[in-house]
Amino acid sequence: MRRLLTTAAAVCLLLAACGQGTADLASALKLNDDPGSALLIVRDEGGFVPVDFQVRQGPRLVLLQDGTLITPGPQIDIFPGPLVPNYQQTRLDEEMRLFVLEELDALDFDAIGNESNDEAANSVADAPTTVTTFFNQDGTHTLSVYALGLGTQVDDGRVPILANLVQRLSDVGFSQASEPYVADSIQVMAGVSEFPADPQFANVRAWPLPVSFDQMKQNTGFGWRCDAYKAEIASGVLAELGQGNQATTWEESGTEYSMAVRPLFPGEEPCAQMATAG
């Protein structure tokens, strides 16, 4: 019994130490107080992929201050697939949250402004650039790495740390039980597709947005435009878009447009400039 009590006490002390370590790291990293605000956003940009793929691509993962992890969920194995993407959310346990803060501290992320590393371009062609943004009280800190996680040797010691962090979080999103993520804001992209749908999947519907194509915000590159919606307007737009799929085109003023819709996550700027095709 004494041995059991001693072991239990040791576990309690260990848990207390972990809690204190988390608090210390949170303070050192100057984390925001709002639990629903963004801590990390990881997205992929560029690479040798079609424009239609790029405009449909949302973040690879979003981590909030309270430990909520948001990742793309499983896709229905049908074609054409749903227009509205499936994002899932789960919650990091304290051990994983401590790991994340330790890695952010090891990366000295709060001292990074906006840096990039393209060393791997010497050995890997047409790969995407992984853009990781850390949020704290000082604002945003971004580290972009070309071909992150593809096993290339680079001189910057931060790159393998970042690759491990992103992979560990991706593994959690894939393996833990999750539930659908419901956003209160959405982003809609519209443009003429490079790859018209096969006639057997053709599905033309009326223009679903409260503004015309010409009234949407002009994005750089590709000829696609963007608009963002919140609350009740977002719900109405989603209800309309939910009647279509990835092959649906939406007719407005005699032109048929393809659309890409996804949630807007905390920390994201609506209709931010897209990366140029790489």
N, C-alpha and C positions, 0 to 999 in steps of 0.2 A: 504494500500500500504506500509506504514511504517513497519507494522508487517511482510509482505511478504519479504521486503528487509532485515529485521533483521533475519528472518529465513534463507534466502538465504546466508547471511553473515555467519551465524553459521554453515551451511552446508559446506561452503567453508573453514572455519577454521578447521572443523572436517576432511575434506579431506586432507588438508595441514598437519594436525597433523598425520594422518595415513601415508602419504607419508614420513614424517620425521621419524616416528616410523620404517617404513620399512628400510629406509636408515641407521638408527642407528643400527638396528638389523643386517643388512647385514654387516656393519662394525665390530660389536662386534663378529659376527660369522666368520669373515675373509673369506667371500665368494669370489669365483673366479670371475675374470672380464669377462671371456668368456661366453657370454649368451648361447651358444650352449653346454656348458660342463654340466656334471652331478651334480646335487645337492643331490639327494637321489635315491638309488636303493633298492627296497624291493623284496626279493625272498624267496621262501620256499624250505627247504632242508629236505631230509630224510622222515620219516614217513613210515607206513606200506603200501607201494605202489610198483607195479612192476617196474623193471629196465626200461622197455620201456617207462613208464610214466615219470620217473625221467629224462631220457635223452631228452625227448621232452619238458620238462617244462622250460620255460623262466621266467624272472622276473614277479612278480605280478604287479609291477608298477615302472616306471622310471620317475623322475621329473628333468627337466633341469633348469638351472639357470634363464632362461627367463620366467619360469612359464609354459612351455610346459609339459603336463602330458601324458605319454604313457602307455597304458594298453591293455591287451588282449581284442579283440573285440568279438562280437557275432560269434558263430560257426554255419556253415550250418548244418541243421538237416538231414544229410544223413550219410550212412555208406557204404564204408569207406570214411572218410572226407578228405579234401585237405591236402597235405603234408606240404605246406607252410602256417604257421599260420597267422591269421588275427590280426594285432596290429593296434590300433587306437590312434590318438592324439587329445588332446583338450588343451585349454589354461586357466589357473587359473585367476580369476579376482583379483584385488588388495586386496580385503578383505580376500580372501582365501590365497593369498600369505603371507599376514601379519600374518594370523593364523599359517601357517606352520612355519614361522620364530620364532614366539613366542613359539611354542611347541619345536622347536629345541633348543631354548635358555633355556626353562624350563628343558629340558632333560640334559642341559650342555653337549650337544653332542660333541662340539669341544674339550672337555677335555677327551673324551673317546678314548682309543686306540683300543683294540679289546677285548670286554667283552661279557660274556654270562650269561644267567640266565636259569637254568633248574629246578627251584623250583616246577613247575607244574608237573614234572615227578612223584612226589609222589602221584598224584591223577588222572593223565591222561596217558593212555598208547597209544603207536603207533601214536602219533601226530607228525606233522612236526615241524621243528624249523624255525621261521621267522627270516631271516637275513636282517637287515637294515643297509645300509652303507651310511654315510654322507660324502660329499666331500667338502673340502675347501682348502685354500692356504697352510695349513700344511700337506695336504695329505688326507688319508682316515681314517674314524672313524667308527667302526662296533659294533653294539649291537645285539646279537643273543638271541632270547627268545623262549624257547620251549612252544608250545601250546598257542601262543599269541592270545588273543581275544576269548578264549574259556571260559571265565568267572571264571577262577580259582583264588583263593586268594593267593597273594604272598606278601612278605615283602618289596620288592624293589618298591618304589613309582614311579619309572620311567616307570614300565611296563604298568600300565593303561594309562599313558600319551601317550606312544608309540602306544598302541592298538587303542586309540582314533584317533591319527594322521593317522595311516594306514587306519582305517575304513573311516574316512572323505575323504581321497584322493580317496579311492576305490569308494565311493559313487559318487564323482564328475565324475570319469571316466565312471561310469555306467549311470549317469543321464544327463550329458551335451552332446550337439551336438558335433560330432567328425568327423574326416576325416582319411583315411588310412595313416598309418605311413610308409614312404618309406626309407629304410636304404641303406647306401652305402657300408655296410659290412655285411657279413653273416657268420654263424658258421654251419658246417655240422658235425653231428655225424653218425657213421656207425658201425654196429655190427650185430651179429646173434641174432634174436629176441627169447625171451623165449616162445612167443606165435605165432607160424606160422599162416599165414592167412588161413581162411577156403578156401577149394579148389574152391568154387564158386566165391571167390573174388581174386583168384590168378592172379598176373599180374607181370611177370618177364620182366625187361628191362635191356638194356646194361648199364654197369658201366658209370656214368655220370661225374665223377670228373677228373681233369687233373692229379691227382696222384693216384697210386694204394692204396689199403687198407693198405698194409704193410708200405707205405711211409707216411701215415697219422700219426699225433702226437699221441703217446700212452697216454691214460688217465688212471688214477688210478681206478681200480675196473671194474667189469662187462665185461671186454674184448672188450669194445667199443673204437673206435679211433675217432679222431677229426681233422678237418682242417678248416681254416678260409680264406675268400676271400674278396677282395675289388674291387670296381669300375667295370670295364668292365668284369673281370673274374667272379665276383659275379653275374653280369647280365646274363652271359652265363650259369653259373651253375643253377641259378634259372629257366631259360628257360627250361633246361633239366629236372630239378626236378619237375617243374610245370606240366609235362606230366604224372606224377605219382600221387599216393595218399598214405594214411597211410598204406594201405595193400600191396603196391608195394614192391617188392624186386629187388635188383640191382645185376646182376651177374658179378663176377670178379674172374678169375682163378678157375672156377668151384664151387665157393661158392656164395650163395645168401645172400645178406646183406640187412637188414632194414636200413632206414635212418631217421634222425631227423634234420630238418633245422629250423633256426630262425634268426632274425636280431641280429647283435651285436650292443649294445647301447653305447653311450658315457660313459666313465668310466669303461667299462667292459674289462677285460683281455681276449683275445681270448683263447678258449680252456682251461679255468681255470679248476682246479681239481674238479671233482664232489664229492658231499658228499657220504659217504658210506651209504648203505641201512640201514634204522633205524627200 
